[in-house]
Amino acid sequence: MTLEILSAEEKVYSGEVDSVIFPGSEGEFQILNNHAPLISSLKNGTIKYSSNKKIHSLEVSGGIVEVLNNKVNALIEK
């Protein structure tokens, strides 16, 4: 699936990933390939995503995530 992480200042990440874990406002949640459509708010925490068998992390102070048709868009506050 494709992950795109954007902040007001820049495109932080764009590429293929195996999974993503978000700090949702109601608790942490994971997105995998073929996930159902979803829109959620994010709270202060860490986004973790795996790509090419490597785990990356990114600290955020909030934002919104949308999942639709194997495309994950995250608009974040740093």
PQR file with spaces between the fields and no chain letter, atoms N, CA, C, O and H, PARSE charges and radii, in Angstrom:
ATOM       1  N    MET     1       0.842   -1.175    0.000 -0.4000 1.5000
ATOM       2  CA   MET     1       0.000    0.000    0.000 -0.0000 2.0000
ATOM       3  C    MET     1       0.885    1.235    0.000  0.5500 1.7000
ATOM       4  O    MET     1       2.067    1.166    0.338 -0.5500 1.4000
ATOM       5  N    THR     2       0.306    2.357   -0.380 -0.4000 1.5000
ATOM       6  CA   THR     2       1.050    3.605   -0.484 -0.0000 2.0000
ATOM       7  C    THR     2       0.767    4.483    0.733  0.5500 1.7000
ATOM       8  O    THR     2      -0.385    4.666    1.128 -0.5500 1.4000
ATOM       9  H    THR     2      -0.654    2.412   -0.654  0.4000 1.0000
ATOM      10  N    LEU     3       1.827    5.018    1.315 -0.4000 1.5000
ATOM      11  CA   LEU     3       1.711    5.940    2.443 -0.0000 2.0000
ATOM      12  C    LEU     3       2.252    7.293    2.025  0.5500 1.7000
ATOM      13  O    LEU     3       3.336    7.393    1.450 -0.5500 1.4000
ATOM      14  H    LEU     3       2.762    4.869    0.994  0.4000 1.0000
ATOM      15  N    GLU     4       1.482    8.335    2.320 -0.4000 1.5000
ATOM      16  CA   GLU     4       1.951    9.696    2.095 -0.0000 2.0000
ATOM      17  C    GLU     4       1.736   10.476    3.388  0.5500 1.7000
ATOM      18  O    GLU     4       0.620   10.563    3.900 -0.5500 1.4000
ATOM      19  H    GLU     4       0.601    8.253    2.786  0.4000 1.0000
ATOM      20  N    ILE     5       2.827   11.040    3.904 -0.4000 1.5000
ATOM      21  CA   ILE     5       2.767   11.839    5.126 -0.0000 2.0000
ATOM      22  C    ILE     5       3.137   13.267    4.758  0.5500 1.7000
ATOM      23  O    ILE     5       4.220   13.526    4.234 -0.5500 1.4000
ATOM      24  H    ILE     5       3.734   10.969    3.488  0.4000 1.0000
ATOM      25  N    LEU     6       2.218   14.196    5.039 -0.4000 1.5000
ATOM      26  CA   LEU     6       2.420   15.601    4.708 -0.0000 2.0000
ATOM      27  C    LEU     6       2.283   16.464    5.956  0.5500 1.7000
ATOM      28  O    LEU     6       1.428   16.215    6.806 -0.5500 1.4000
ATOM      29  H    LEU     6       1.338   13.985    5.465  0.4000 1.0000
ATOM      30  N    SER     7       3.135   17.480    6.057 -0.4000 1.5000
ATOM      31  CA   SER     7       2.971   18.519    7.075 -0.0000 2.0000
ATOM      32  C    SER     7       2.679   19.812    6.333  0.5500 1.7000
ATOM      33  O    SER     7       2.689   19.834    5.102 -0.5500 1.4000
ATOM      34  H    SER     7       3.830   17.682    5.366  0.4000 1.0000
ATOM      35  N    ALA     8       2.424   20.874    7.054 -0.4000 1.5000
ATOM      36  CA   ALA     8       2.163   22.164    6.410 -0.0000 2.0000
ATOM      37  C    ALA     8       3.388   22.657    5.643  0.5500 1.7000
ATOM      38  O    ALA     8       3.257   23.406    4.675 -0.5500 1.4000
ATOM      39  H    ALA     8       2.415   20.856    8.053  0.4000 1.0000
ATOM      40  N    GLU     9       4.574   22.241    6.073 -0.4000 1.5000
ATOM      41  CA   GLU     9       5.817   22.732    5.480 -0.0000 2.0000
ATOM      42  C    GLU     9       6.368   21.867    4.355  0.5500 1.7000
ATOM      43  O    GLU     9       7.035   22.378    3.455 -0.5500 1.4000
ATOM      44  H    GLU     9       4.681   21.633    6.859  0.4000 1.0000
ATOM      45  N    GLU    10       6.093   20.540    4.394 -0.4000 1.5000
ATOM      46  CA   GLU    10       6.782   19.656    3.456 -0.0000 2.0000
ATOM      47  C    GLU    10       6.096   18.307    3.307  0.5500 1.7000
ATOM      48  O    GLU    10       5.229   17.939    4.099 -0.5500 1.4000
ATOM      49  H    GLU    10       5.551   20.126    5.125  0.4000 1.0000
ATOM      50  N    LYS    11       6.508   17.571    2.260 -0.4000 1.5000
ATOM      51  CA   LYS    11       6.141   16.171    2.128 -0.0000 2.0000
ATOM      52  C    LYS    11       7.166   15.393    2.932  0.5500 1.7000
ATOM      53  O    LYS    11       8.346   15.371    2.585 -0.5500 1.4000
ATOM      54  H    LYS    11       7.213   17.870    1.616  0.4000 1.0000
ATOM      55  N    VAL    12       6.723   14.759    3.998 -0.4000 1.5000
ATOM      56  CA   VAL    12       7.631   14.072    4.911 -0.0000 2.0000
ATOM      57  C    VAL    12       8.017   12.693    4.373  0.5500 1.7000
ATOM      58  O    VAL    12       9.180   12.297    4.456 -0.5500 1.4000
ATOM      59  H    VAL    12       5.764   14.777    4.281  0.4000 1.0000
ATOM      60  N    TYR    13       7.045   11.964    3.822 -0.4000 1.5000
ATOM      61  CA   TYR    13       7.328   10.629    3.293 -0.0000 2.0000
ATOM      62  C    TYR    13       6.292   10.301    2.226  0.5500 1.7000
ATOM      63  O    TYR    13       5.124   10.669    2.348 -0.5500 1.4000
ATOM      64  H    TYR    13       6.101   12.286    3.755  0.4000 1.0000
ATOM      65  N    SER    14       6.729    9.607    1.182 -0.4000 1.5000
ATOM      66  CA   SER    14       5.831    9.091    0.165 -0.0000 2.0000
ATOM      67  C    SER    14       6.444    7.813   -0.391  0.5500 1.7000
ATOM      68  O    SER    14       7.551    7.829   -0.929 -0.5500 1.4000
ATOM      69  H    SER    14       7.678    9.308    1.083  0.4000 1.0000
ATOM      70  N    GLY    15       5.716    6.703   -0.259 -0.4000 1.5000
ATOM      71  CA   GLY    15       6.240    5.454   -0.774 -0.0000 2.0000
ATOM      72  C    GLY    15       5.408    4.259   -0.350  0.5500 1.7000
ATOM      73  O    GLY    15       4.391    4.394    0.330 -0.5500 1.4000
ATOM      74  H    GLY    15       4.817    6.690    0.178  0.4000 1.0000
ATOM      75  N    GLU    16       5.861    3.091   -0.763 -0.4000 1.5000
ATOM      76  CA   GLU    16       5.183    1.841   -0.443 -0.0000 2.0000
ATOM      77  C    GLU    16       5.586    1.366    0.954  0.5500 1.7000
ATOM      78  O    GLU    16       6.752    1.448    1.341 -0.5500 1.4000
ATOM      79  H    GLU    16       6.687    2.981   -1.315  0.4000 1.0000
ATOM      80  N    VAL    17       4.597    0.868    1.704 -0.4000 1.5000
ATOM      81  CA   VAL    17       4.844    0.349    3.051 -0.0000 2.0000
ATOM      82  C    VAL    17       4.093   -0.960    3.235  0.5500 1.7000
ATOM      83  O    VAL    17       3.147   -1.259    2.507 -0.5500 1.4000
ATOM      84  H    VAL    17       3.649    0.801    1.390  0.4000 1.0000
ATOM      85  N    ASP    18       4.535   -1.744    4.230 -0.4000 1.5000
ATOM      86  CA   ASP    18       3.864   -2.998    4.574 -0.0000 2.0000
ATOM      87  C    ASP    18       2.799   -2.785    5.642  0.5500 1.7000
ATOM      88  O    ASP    18       1.745   -3.421    5.614 -0.5500 1.4000
ATOM      89  H    ASP    18       5.304   -1.502    4.822  0.4000 1.0000
ATOM      90  N    SER    19       3.081   -1.888    6.583 -0.4000 1.5000
ATOM      91  CA   SER    19       2.133   -1.586    7.650 -0.0000 2.0000
ATOM      92  C    SER    19       2.455   -0.223    8.247  0.5500 1.7000
ATOM      93  O    SER    19       3.569    0.285    8.116 -0.5500 1.4000
ATOM      94  H    SER    19       3.937   -1.372    6.606  0.4000 1.0000
ATOM      95  N    VAL    20       1.449    0.363    8.910 -0.4000 1.5000
ATOM      96  CA   VAL    20       1.614    1.652    9.579 -0.0000 2.0000
ATOM      97  C    VAL    20       0.881    1.590   10.919  0.5500 1.7000
ATOM      98  O    VAL    20      -0.229    1.064   10.999 -0.5500 1.4000
ATOM      99  H    VAL    20       0.544   -0.050    9.017  0.4000 1.0000
ATOM     100  N    ILE    21       1.497    2.121   11.958 -0.4000 1.5000
ATOM     101  CA   ILE    21       0.852    2.231   13.263 -0.0000 2.0000
ATOM     102  C    ILE    21       0.740    3.716   13.585  0.5500 1.7000
ATOM     103  O    ILE    21       1.727    4.450   13.541 -0.5500 1.4000
ATOM     104  H    ILE    21       2.399    2.548   11.894  0.4000 1.0000
ATOM     105  N    PHE    22      -0.489    4.150   13.914 -0.4000 1.5000
ATOM     106  CA   PHE    22      -0.761    5.553   14.200 -0.0000 2.0000
ATOM     107  C    PHE    22      -1.162    5.753   15.653  0.5500 1.7000
ATOM     108  O    PHE    22      -1.766    4.867   16.257 -0.5500 1.4000
ATOM     109  H    PHE    22      -1.290    3.553   13.950  0.4000 1.0000
ATOM     110  N    PRO    23      -0.829    6.921   16.226 -0.5600 1.5000
ATOM     111  CA   PRO    23      -1.312    7.266   17.570  0.2800 2.0000
ATOM     112  C    PRO    23      -2.688    7.928   17.473  0.5500 1.7000
ATOM     113  O    PRO    23      -2.782    9.155   17.507 -0.5500 1.4000
ATOM     114  N    GLY    24      -3.739    7.146   17.354 -0.4000 1.5000
ATOM     115  CA   GLY    24      -5.089    7.685   17.211 -0.0000 2.0000
ATOM     116  C    GLY    24      -5.563    8.379   18.474  0.5500 1.7000
ATOM     117  O    GLY    24      -5.081    8.087   19.569 -0.5500 1.4000
ATOM     118  H    GLY    24      -3.663    6.150   17.327  0.4000 1.0000
ATOM     119  N    SER    25      -6.493    9.284   18.326 -0.4000 1.5000
ATOM     120  CA   SER    25      -7.001   10.021   19.481 -0.0000 2.0000
ATOM     121  C    SER    25      -7.715    9.105   20.467  0.5500 1.7000
ATOM     122  O    SER    25      -7.833    9.446   21.644 -0.5500 1.4000
ATOM     123  H    SER    25      -6.885    9.522   17.437  0.4000 1.0000
ATOM     124  N    GLU    26      -8.196    7.943   20.010 -0.4000 1.5000
ATOM     125  CA   GLU    26      -8.848    6.965   20.889 -0.0000 2.0000
ATOM     126  C    GLU    26      -7.942    5.764   21.180  0.5500 1.7000
ATOM     127  O    GLU    26      -8.395    4.775   21.757 -0.5500 1.4000
ATOM     128  H    GLU    26      -8.100    7.666   19.054  0.4000 1.0000
ATOM     129  N    GLY    27      -6.683    5.844   20.789 -0.4000 1.5000
ATOM     130  CA   GLY    27      -5.739    4.754   21.007 -0.0000 2.0000
ATOM     131  C    GLY    27      -4.981    4.408   19.750  0.5500 1.7000
ATOM     132  O    GLY    27      -5.375    4.788   18.647 -0.5500 1.4000
ATOM     133  H    GLY    27      -6.315    6.647   20.321  0.4000 1.0000
ATOM     134  N    GLU    28      -3.889    3.685   19.921 -0.4000 1.5000
ATOM     135  CA   GLU    28      -3.029    3.302   18.807 -0.0000 2.0000
ATOM     136  C    GLU    28      -3.755    2.306   17.902  0.5500 1.7000
ATOM     137  O    GLU    28      -4.483    1.441   18.389 -0.5500 1.4000
ATOM     138  H    GLU    28      -3.569    3.377   20.817  0.4000 1.0000
ATOM     139  N    PHE    29      -3.559    2.429   16.568 -0.4000 1.5000
ATOM     140  CA   PHE    29      -4.150    1.476   15.634 -0.0000 2.0000
ATOM     141  C    PHE    29      -3.207    1.222   14.469  0.5500 1.7000
ATOM     142  O    PHE    29      -2.376    2.060   14.119 -0.5500 1.4000
ATOM     143  H    PHE    29      -2.968    3.132   16.172  0.4000 1.0000
ATOM     144  N    GLN    30      -3.360    0.036   13.876 -0.4000 1.5000
ATOM     145  CA   GLN    30      -2.481   -0.388   12.784 -0.0000 2.0000
ATOM     146  C    GLN    30      -3.274   -0.499   11.485  0.5500 1.7000
ATOM     147  O    GLN    30      -4.430   -0.923   11.482 -0.5500 1.4000
ATOM     148  H    GLN    30      -4.035   -0.644   14.160  0.4000 1.0000
ATOM     149  N    ILE    31      -2.638   -0.115   10.389 -0.4000 1.5000
ATOM     150  CA   ILE    31      -3.208   -0.230    9.052 -0.0000 2.0000
ATOM     151  C    ILE    31      -2.362   -1.230    8.269  0.5500 1.7000
ATOM     152  O    ILE    31      -1.138   -1.111    8.205 -0.5500 1.4000
ATOM     153  H    ILE    31      -1.699    0.230   10.392  0.4000 1.0000
ATOM     154  N    LEU    32      -3.027   -2.211    7.677 -0.4000 1.5000
ATOM     155  CA   LEU    32      -2.379   -3.193    6.816 -0.0000 2.0000
ATOM     156  C    LEU    32      -2.987   -3.108    5.415  0.5500 1.7000
ATOM     157  O    LEU    32      -3.978   -2.410    5.204 -0.5500 1.4000
ATOM     158  H    LEU    32      -4.021   -2.308    7.729  0.4000 1.0000
ATOM     159  N    ASN    33      -2.399   -3.810    4.480 -0.4000 1.5000
ATOM     160  CA   ASN    33      -2.895   -3.835    3.109 -0.0000 2.0000
ATOM     161  C    ASN    33      -4.365   -4.257    3.079  0.5500 1.7000
ATOM     162  O    ASN    33      -4.780   -5.121    3.851 -0.5500 1.4000
ATOM     163  H    ASN    33      -1.594   -4.377    4.652  0.4000 1.0000
ATOM     164  N    ASN    34      -5.147   -3.650    2.194 -0.4000 1.5000
ATOM     165  CA   ASN    34      -6.581   -3.930    2.020 -0.0000 2.0000
ATOM     166  C    ASN    34      -7.429   -3.569    3.244  0.5500 1.7000
ATOM     167  O    ASN    34      -8.475   -4.177    3.471 -0.5500 1.4000
ATOM     168  H    ASN    34      -4.810   -2.948    1.567  0.4000 1.0000
ATOM     169  N    HIS    35      -6.993   -2.599    4.021 -0.4000 1.5000
ATOM     170  CA   HIS    35      -7.755   -2.142    5.189 -0.0000 2.0000
ATOM     171  C    HIS    35      -9.049   -1.465    4.726  0.5500 1.7000
ATOM     172  O    HIS    35      -9.098   -0.874    3.648 -0.5500 1.4000
ATOM     173  H    HIS    35      -6.144   -2.105    3.837  0.4000 1.0000
ATOM     174  N    ALA    36     -10.080   -1.558    5.542 -0.4000 1.5000
ATOM     175  CA   ALA    36     -11.347   -0.887    5.250 -0.0000 2.0000
ATOM     176  C    ALA    36     -11.146    0.627    5.242  0.5500 1.7000
ATOM     177  O    ALA    36     -10.240    1.126    5.910 -0.5500 1.4000
ATOM     178  H    ALA    36     -10.041   -2.038    6.418  0.4000 1.0000
ATOM     179  N    PRO    37     -11.972    1.367    4.502 -0.5600 1.5000
ATOM     180  CA   PRO    37     -11.871    2.832    4.505  0.2800 2.0000
ATOM     181  C    PRO    37     -12.000    3.380    5.929  0.5500 1.7000
ATOM     182  O    PRO    37     -12.763    2.863    6.746 -0.5500 1.4000
ATOM     183  N    LEU    38     -11.231    4.444    6.202 -0.4000 1.5000
ATOM     184  CA   LEU    38     -11.170    4.969    7.569 -0.0000 2.0000
ATOM     185  C    LEU    38     -10.715    6.419    7.543  0.5500 1.7000
ATOM     186  O    LEU    38      -9.877    6.800    6.726 -0.5500 1.4000
ATOM     187  H    LEU    38     -10.611    4.863    5.539  0.4000 1.0000
ATOM     188  N    ILE    39     -11.270    7.223    8.440 -0.4000 1.5000
ATOM     189  CA   ILE    39     -10.757    8.566    8.714 -0.0000 2.0000
ATOM     190  C    ILE    39     -10.650    8.668   10.222  0.5500 1.7000
ATOM     191  O    ILE    39     -11.593    8.329   10.938 -0.5500 1.4000
ATOM     192  H    ILE    39     -11.951    6.913    9.103  0.4000 1.0000
ATOM     193  N    SER    40      -9.492    9.139   10.716 -0.4000 1.5000
ATOM     194  CA   SER    40      -9.282    9.244   12.154 -0.0000 2.0000
ATOM     195  C    SER    40      -8.416   10.449   12.477  0.5500 1.7000
ATOM     196  O    SER    40      -7.587   10.872   11.671 -0.5500 1.4000
ATOM     197  H    SER    40      -8.726    9.414   10.134  0.4000 1.0000
ATOM     198  N    SER    41      -8.619   10.987   13.656 -0.4000 1.5000
ATOM     199  CA   SER    41      -7.735   12.055   14.141 -0.0000 2.0000
ATOM     200  C    SER    41      -6.565   11.424   14.879  0.5500 1.7000
ATOM     201  O    SER    41      -6.666   10.315   15.405 -0.5500 1.4000
ATOM     202  H    SER    41      -9.292   10.644   14.311  0.4000 1.0000
ATOM     203  N    LEU    42      -5.461   12.145   14.906 -0.4000 1.5000
ATOM     204  CA   LEU    42      -4.251   11.669   15.573 -0.0000 2.0000
ATOM     205  C    LEU    42      -3.937   12.553   16.767  0.5500 1.7000
ATOM     206  O    LEU    42      -4.257   13.742   16.781 -0.5500 1.4000
ATOM     207  H    LEU    42      -5.379   13.045   14.478  0.4000 1.0000
ATOM     208  N    LYS    43      -3.305   11.951   17.769 -0.4000 1.5000
ATOM     209  CA   LYS    43      -2.873   12.713   18.936 -0.0000 2.0000
ATOM     210  C    LYS    43      -1.345   12.724   18.970  0.5500 1.7000
ATOM     211  O    LYS    43      -0.688   12.135   18.112 -0.5500 1.4000
ATOM     212  H    LYS    43      -3.045   10.986   17.758  0.4000 1.0000
ATOM     213  N    ASN    44      -0.809   13.384   19.946 -0.4000 1.5000
ATOM     214  CA   ASN    44       0.631   13.438   20.154 -0.0000 2.0000
ATOM     215  C    ASN    44       1.177   12.019   20.310  0.5500 1.7000
ATOM     216  O    ASN    44       0.675   11.253   21.133 -0.5500 1.4000
ATOM     217  H    ASN    44      -1.343   13.862   20.643  0.4000 1.0000
ATOM     218  N    GLY    45       2.194   11.662   19.533 -0.4000 1.5000
ATOM     219  CA   GLY    45       2.765   10.322   19.622 -0.0000 2.0000
ATOM     220  C    GLY    45       3.686   10.025   18.453  0.5500 1.7000
ATOM     221  O    GLY    45       4.252   10.931   17.841 -0.5500 1.4000
ATOM     222  H    GLY    45       2.602   12.284   18.865  0.4000 1.0000
ATOM     223  N    THR    46       3.829    8.738   18.153 -0.4000 1.5000
ATOM     224  CA   THR    46       4.769    8.281   17.127 -0.0000 2.0000
ATOM     225  C    THR    46       4.051    7.496   16.041  0.5500 1.7000
ATOM     226  O    THR    46       3.290    6.573   16.332 -0.5500 1.4000
ATOM     227  H    THR    46       3.370    8.001   18.650  0.4000 1.0000
ATOM     228  N    ILE    47       4.293    7.867   14.789 -0.4000 1.5000
ATOM     229  CA   ILE    47       3.856    7.062   13.649 -0.0000 2.0000
ATOM     230  C    ILE    47       4.999    6.098   13.359  0.5500 1.7000
ATOM     231  O    ILE    47       6.151    6.512   13.228 -0.5500 1.4000
ATOM     232  H    ILE    47       4.911    8.617   14.553  0.4000 1.0000
ATOM     233  N    LYS    48       4.674    4.800   13.258 -0.4000 1.5000
ATOM     234  CA   LYS    48       5.678    3.786   12.928 -0.0000 2.0000
ATOM     235  C    LYS    48       5.242    3.098   11.646  0.5500 1.7000
ATOM     236  O    LYS    48       4.101    2.650   11.534 -0.5500 1.4000
ATOM     237  H    LYS    48       3.738    4.464   13.364  0.4000 1.0000
ATOM     238  N    TYR    49       6.149    3.014   10.678 -0.4000 1.5000
ATOM     239  CA   TYR    49       5.809    2.347    9.425 -0.0000 2.0000
ATOM     240  C    TYR    49       6.969    1.471    8.982  0.5500 1.7000
ATOM     241  O    TYR    49       8.135    1.805    9.192 -0.5500 1.4000
ATOM     242  H    TYR    49       7.076    3.378   10.769  0.4000 1.0000
ATOM     243  N    SER    50       6.624    0.333    8.359 -0.4000 1.5000
ATOM     244  CA   SER    50       7.661   -0.586    7.885 -0.0000 2.0000
ATOM     245  C    SER    50       7.696   -0.559    6.361  0.5500 1.7000
ATOM     246  O    SER    50       6.672   -0.632    5.681 -0.5500 1.4000
ATOM     247  H    SER    50       5.677    0.062    8.188  0.4000 1.0000
ATOM     248  N    SER    51       8.920   -0.451    5.862 -0.4000 1.5000
ATOM     249  CA   SER    51       9.161   -0.410    4.435 -0.0000 2.0000
ATOM     250  C    SER    51      10.468   -1.141    4.160  0.5500 1.7000
ATOM     251  O    SER    51      11.484   -0.854    4.795 -0.5500 1.4000
ATOM     252  H    SER    51       9.752   -0.392    6.415  0.4000 1.0000
ATOM     253  N    ASN    52      10.452   -2.087    3.215 -0.4000 1.5000
ATOM     254  CA   ASN    52      11.650   -2.872    2.878 -0.0000 2.0000
ATOM     255  C    ASN    52      12.281   -3.509    4.111  0.5500 1.7000
ATOM     256  O    ASN    52      13.502   -3.514    4.266 -0.5500 1.4000
ATOM     257  H    ASN    52       9.627   -2.320    2.700  0.4000 1.0000
ATOM     258  N    LYS    53      11.429   -4.047    4.990 -0.4000 1.5000
ATOM     259  CA   LYS    53      11.844   -4.760    6.205 -0.0000 2.0000
ATOM     260  C    LYS    53      12.565   -3.870    7.217  0.5500 1.7000
ATOM     261  O    LYS    53      13.256   -4.374    8.102 -0.5500 1.4000
ATOM     262  H    LYS    53      10.437   -4.043    4.864  0.4000 1.0000
ATOM     263  N    LYS    54      12.408   -2.549    7.093 -0.4000 1.5000
ATOM     264  CA   LYS    54      12.953   -1.600    8.056 -0.0000 2.0000
ATOM     265  C    LYS    54      11.790   -0.865    8.705  0.5500 1.7000
ATOM     266  O    LYS    54      10.803   -0.545    8.044 -0.5500 1.4000
ATOM     267  H    LYS    54      11.846   -2.139    6.374  0.4000 1.0000
ATOM     268  N    ILE    55      11.909   -0.599    9.999 -0.4000 1.5000
ATOM     269  CA   ILE    55      10.881    0.141   10.718 -0.0000 2.0000
ATOM     270  C    ILE    55      11.357    1.574   10.901  0.5500 1.7000
ATOM     271  O    ILE    55      12.457    1.820   11.395 -0.5500 1.4000
ATOM     272  H    ILE    55      12.711   -0.859   10.537  0.4000 1.0000
ATOM     273  N    HIS    56      10.511    2.512   10.496 -0.4000 1.5000
ATOM     274  CA   HIS    56      10.801    3.944   10.613 -0.0000 2.0000
ATOM     275  C    HIS    56       9.820    4.544   11.608  0.5500 1.7000
ATOM     276  O    HIS    56       8.712    4.035   11.777 -0.5500 1.4000
ATOM     277  H    HIS    56       9.617    2.312   10.095  0.4000 1.0000
ATOM     278  N    SER    57      10.223    5.617   12.263 -0.4000 1.5000
ATOM     279  CA   SER    57       9.306    6.277   13.187 -0.0000 2.0000
ATOM     280  C    SER    57       9.376    7.785   13.002  0.5500 1.7000
ATOM     281  O    SER    57      10.388    8.335   12.568 -0.5500 1.4000
ATOM     282  H    SER    57      11.123    6.030   12.127  0.4000 1.0000
ATOM     283  N    LEU    58       8.265    8.437   13.347 -0.4000 1.5000
ATOM     284  CA   LEU    58       8.132    9.877   13.169 -0.0000 2.0000
ATOM     285  C    LEU    58       7.273   10.418   14.306  0.5500 1.7000
ATOM     286  O    LEU    58       6.143    9.973   14.504 -0.5500 1.4000
ATOM     287  H    LEU    58       7.443    7.991   13.700  0.4000 1.0000
ATOM     288  N    GLU    59       7.807   11.367   15.042 -0.4000 1.5000
ATOM     289  CA   GLU    59       7.060   11.999   16.133 -0.0000 2.0000
ATOM     290  C    GLU    59       6.103   13.042   15.574  0.5500 1.7000
ATOM     291  O    GLU    59       6.486   13.855   14.733 -0.5500 1.4000
ATOM     292  H    GLU    59       8.725   11.728   14.881  0.4000 1.0000
ATOM     293  N    VAL    60       4.855   13.020   16.041 -0.4000 1.5000
ATOM     294  CA   VAL    60       3.857   13.987   15.612 -0.0000 2.0000
ATOM     295  C    VAL    60       3.144   14.555   16.833  0.5500 1.7000
ATOM     296  O    VAL    60       3.132   13.944   17.902 -0.5500 1.4000
ATOM     297  H    VAL    60       4.543   12.359   16.724  0.4000 1.0000
ATOM     298  N    SER    61       2.552   15.730   16.658 -0.4000 1.5000
ATOM     299  CA   SER    61       1.787   16.320   17.756 -0.0000 2.0000
ATOM     300  C    SER    61       0.295   16.344   17.442  0.5500 1.7000
ATOM     301  O    SER    61      -0.482   16.965   18.167 -0.5500 1.4000
ATOM     302  H    SER    61       2.561   16.227   15.790  0.4000 1.0000
ATOM     303  N    GLY    62      -0.107   15.676   16.374 -0.4000 1.5000
ATOM     304  CA   GLY    62      -1.512   15.580   16.009 -0.0000 2.0000
ATOM     305  C    GLY    62      -1.664   15.496   14.508  0.5500 1.7000
ATOM     306  O    GLY    62      -0.682   15.524   13.765 -0.5500 1.4000
ATOM     307  H    GLY    62       0.524   15.172   15.785  0.4000 1.0000
ATOM     308  N    GLY    63      -2.922   15.392   14.064 -0.4000 1.5000
ATOM     309  CA   GLY    63      -3.184   15.354   12.638 -0.0000 2.0000
ATOM     310  C    GLY    63      -4.417   14.550   12.304  0.5500 1.7000
ATOM     311  O    GLY    63      -5.254   14.274   13.164 -0.5500 1.4000
ATOM     312  H    GLY    63      -3.719   15.370   14.668  0.4000 1.0000
ATOM     313  N    ILE    64      -4.516   14.178   11.038 -0.4000 1.5000
ATOM     314  CA   ILE    64      -5.647   13.402   10.522 -0.0000 2.0000
ATOM     315  C    ILE    64      -5.092   12.361    9.551  0.5500 1.7000
ATOM     316  O    ILE    64      -4.142   12.628    8.816 -0.5500 1.4000
ATOM     317  H    ILE    64      -3.836   14.402   10.340  0.4000 1.0000
ATOM     318  N    VAL    65      -5.697   11.171    9.560 -0.4000 1.5000
ATOM     319  CA   VAL    65      -5.302   10.125    8.613 -0.0000 2.0000
ATOM     320  C    VAL    65      -6.540    9.626    7.870  0.5500 1.7000
ATOM     321  O    VAL    65      -7.617    9.488    8.449 -0.5500 1.4000
ATOM     322  H    VAL    65      -6.469   10.954   10.157  0.4000 1.0000
ATOM     323  N    GLU    66      -6.360    9.357    6.568 -0.4000 1.5000
ATOM     324  CA   GLU    66      -7.421    8.798    5.735 -0.0000 2.0000
ATOM     325  C    GLU    66      -6.879    7.548    5.060  0.5500 1.7000
ATOM     326  O    GLU    66      -5.763    7.550    4.539 -0.5500 1.4000
ATOM     327  H    GLU    66      -5.484    9.470    6.098  0.4000 1.0000
ATOM     328  N    VAL    67      -7.675    6.474    5.071 -0.4000 1.5000
ATOM     329  CA   VAL    67      -7.322    5.224    4.402 -0.0000 2.0000
ATOM     330  C    VAL    67      -8.405    4.931    3.378  0.5500 1.7000
ATOM     331  O    VAL    67      -9.588    4.889    3.714 -0.5500 1.4000
ATOM     332  H    VAL    67      -8.581    6.473    5.494  0.4000 1.0000
ATOM     333  N    LEU    68      -7.999    4.727    2.114 -0.4000 1.5000
ATOM     334  CA   LEU    68      -8.959    4.435    1.054 -0.0000 2.0000
ATOM     335  C    LEU    68      -8.234    3.750   -0.098  0.5500 1.7000
ATOM     336  O    LEU    68      -7.267    4.287   -0.640 -0.5500 1.4000
ATOM     337  H    LEU    68      -7.037    4.761    1.841  0.4000 1.0000
ATOM     338  N    ASN    69      -8.705    2.562   -0.470 -0.4000 1.5000
ATOM     339  CA   ASN    69      -8.165    1.825   -1.628 -0.0000 2.0000
ATOM     340  C    ASN    69      -6.649    1.643   -1.566  0.5500 1.7000
ATOM     341  O    ASN    69      -5.951    1.941   -2.536 -0.5500 1.4000
ATOM     342  H    ASN    69      -9.490    2.126   -0.030  0.4000 1.0000
ATOM     343  N    ASN    70      -6.141    1.164   -0.451 -0.4000 1.5000
ATOM     344  CA   ASN    70      -4.706    0.902   -0.254 -0.0000 2.0000
ATOM     345  C    ASN    70      -3.840    2.150   -0.373  0.5500 1.7000
ATOM     346  O    ASN    70      -2.655    2.051   -0.689 -0.5500 1.4000
ATOM     347  H    ASN    70      -6.708    0.923    0.337  0.4000 1.0000
ATOM     348  N    LYS    71      -4.413    3.313   -0.126 -0.4000 1.5000
ATOM     349  CA   LYS    71      -3.662    4.567   -0.063 -0.0000 2.0000
ATOM     350  C    LYS    71      -3.936    5.179    1.304  0.5500 1.7000
ATOM     351  O    LYS    71      -5.087    5.366    1.699 -0.5500 1.4000
ATOM     352  H    LYS    71      -5.376    3.394    0.131  0.4000 1.0000
ATOM     353  N    VAL    72      -2.863    5.484    2.016 -0.4000 1.5000
ATOM     354  CA   VAL    72      -2.956    6.063    3.349 -0.0000 2.0000
ATOM     355  C    VAL    72      -2.377    7.472    3.281  0.5500 1.7000
ATOM     356  O    VAL    72      -1.202    7.651    2.962 -0.5500 1.4000
ATOM     357  H    VAL    72      -1.928    5.332    1.696  0.4000 1.0000
ATOM     358  N    ASN    73      -3.211    8.476    3.583 -0.4000 1.5000
ATOM     359  CA   ASN    73      -2.778    9.873    3.595 -0.0000 2.0000
ATOM     360  C    ASN    73      -2.832   10.378    5.019  0.5500 1.7000
ATOM     361  O    ASN    73      -3.868   10.295    5.679 -0.5500 1.4000
ATOM     362  H    ASN    73      -4.166    8.330    3.842  0.4000 1.0000
ATOM     363  N    ALA    74      -1.708   10.906    5.493 -0.4000 1.5000
ATOM     364  CA   ALA    74      -1.639   11.471    6.836 -0.0000 2.0000
ATOM     365  C    ALA    74      -1.239   12.932    6.736  0.5500 1.7000
ATOM     366  O    ALA    74      -0.193   13.264    6.178 -0.5500 1.4000
ATOM     367  H    ALA    74      -0.867   10.973    4.957  0.4000 1.0000
ATOM     368  N    LEU    75      -2.078   13.798    7.279 -0.4000 1.5000
ATOM     369  CA   LEU    75      -1.762   15.229    7.382 -0.0000 2.0000
ATOM     370  C    LEU    75      -1.394   15.464    8.832  0.5500 1.7000
ATOM     371  O    LEU    75      -2.235   15.340    9.722 -0.5500 1.4000
ATOM     372  H    LEU    75      -2.928   13.528    7.732  0.4000 1.0000
ATOM     373  N    ILE    76      -0.129   15.806    9.071 -0.4000 1.5000
ATOM     374  CA   ILE    76       0.365   15.833   10.442 -0.0000 2.0000
ATOM     375  C    ILE    76       0.782   17.222   10.907  0.5500 1.7000
ATOM     376  O    ILE    76       1.067   18.115   10.109 -0.5500 1.4000
ATOM     377  H    ILE    76       0.555   15.907    8.347  0.4000 1.0000
ATOM     378  N    GLU    77       0.806   17.369   12.218 -0.4000 1.5000
ATOM     379  CA   GLU    77       1.398   18.517   12.881 -0.0000 2.0000
ATOM     380  C    GLU    77       2.680   18.018   13.522  0.5500 1.7000
ATOM     381  O    GLU    77       2.680   16.996   14.209 -0.5500 1.4000
ATOM     382  H    GLU    77       0.574   16.643   12.867  0.4000 1.0000
ATOM     383  N    LYS    78       3.759   18.726   13.302 -0.4000 1.5000
ATOM     384  CA   LYS    78       5.040   18.299   13.885 -0.0000 2.0000
ATOM     385  C    LYS    78       5.266   18.968   15.220  0.5500 1.7000
ATOM     386  O    LYS    78       6.290   18.734   15.863 -0.5500 1.4000
ATOM     387  H    LYS    78       3.760   19.555   12.744  0.4000 1.0000
